[in-house]
């Protein structure tokens, strides 16, 4: 591999590194714990899949309309939980 192929591979490796760093930073924010406390994860059998989806959403650019709806649901759950205290 040389020239443009090497540049593409390096760029891809850097994007993966940045995405993994983003997942680590998300864990530091404890957003999953906040969402759990707000009752966001339902049904319980889908909790891990939902968490995986959220990690994917937060570590990429160019959200789809479905991902925007998920973010709105997250914000709504957190706001309603805060308002109930």
N, C-alpha and C positions, 0 to 999 in steps of 0.2 A: 504494500500500500504506500502510495506517495502522492505528493501534490494535493489536488483538490479532495481526493478520497481521505487523506490523512486529516485535512482541515475539517471535513464533515464529521469524521469520527471523533475528533477532539471536541468539536462543538457539541456533539451529541453527549459525550461523556460529561462535559461541563453542565449541560442541562439536567442530566440525571443527578449529578452531585448537588446542584442547586435545589432540585425537587426533594431530594432526601434531606437536605438541610432544612427545607421548608416544613417537612413533616415533623422533624425534630423540634422546630420552633413552635409548631402548633401544639405539640404535647406540652410544651412549657406554658402555653396560654391556658391550659386546662379547660379548653372549650368543651371537650367531651363530658367532663364532670359537670359543668354548668348545664349542658343540655340534658344530661341524665337527671339532674336535680329538678329541671323544668318539666320532666316527663316527656321529652321530645322523642325518645326511642320507643316506638311501638310499631308493630307487635314485638315483644321481647325476642322472638325467634329471628328477627331481622336486624337486631342491634349491630352485630359485627359487620354485616353487609352495608348498613347505613353509615357506620363509622368509616369504612373503607371508601365509600363514595364521597363522603365529606373530605377526607384527606386528599382524594384525587381532585376534587373541585378546588380546594384551597392551594394546590401546588401547580396549577396550570393557568394559562391565560385564555381568553376567548371563550367565556362561558356560554353554554347553550341556554335556550329558554327554560328547559327543565332544571338546569343547575341554578338559574336565577330564582326560580320558584322555590327550590330547596333552601337557598340563602334567605329568602323572604320568610319561609317557615321557621328557620332558625331564629331569626330576629324576633318574629312574633312570639315564639315560645319563650324566649328570654325576657321580653318586655312584659308578657302576661305574668310570668313567674315573679318578676321583680315587683309588679303592681299588686300582687296578692299578699305581699309581706307587710 
